[in-house]
Amino acid sequence: MGFPNPAQDHLERQISLDDLLRLREPSVYLFKMGSDAMTDAGIFAGDICVVDRAINPVHGHIVQASVNGEPFCRRLWLTGGEVKLISESPKGPARYILEADELQVFGVVTYSVRCHEAKS
């Protein structure tokens, strides 16, 4: 005779990261965050970001983009005709998009995954 597991009622079926993160969708891809520009949004250097090209980027989305060929992962700011990419870290300034700049938004960041394994 034993005691029932109190967590038994909260156990779920197996979790599929493919299904949860929609990794098998043709519009979804992964990239590794290369800076700490989004730490206040919970995305740190080395995190794996899940990006969906099928989502139409709007004000407030975190996006993977490039400005004149320079890559950025930032929050998209679209207000009053002003376009900028906002860093979510005190270390990074906003990148204003000027008329002569070429902004290309590749997709919207939907998830981030962090490794917690100790580095040796």
Sequence and secondary structure as in RCSB ss.txt:
>XXXX:A:sequence
MGFPNPAQDHLERQISLDDLLRLREPSVYLFKMGSDAMTDAGIFAGDICVVDRAINPVHGHIVQASVNGEPFCRR
LWLTGGEVKLISESPKGPARYILEADELQVFGVVTYSVRCHEAKS
>XXXX:A:secstr
     TTGGG  S   HHHHHTTTSTTEEEEE  SSTTGGGT  TT EEEEETTS   TT EEEEEETTEEEEEE
EEEETTEEEEE SSTT   EE  TT  EEEEEEEEEEE       
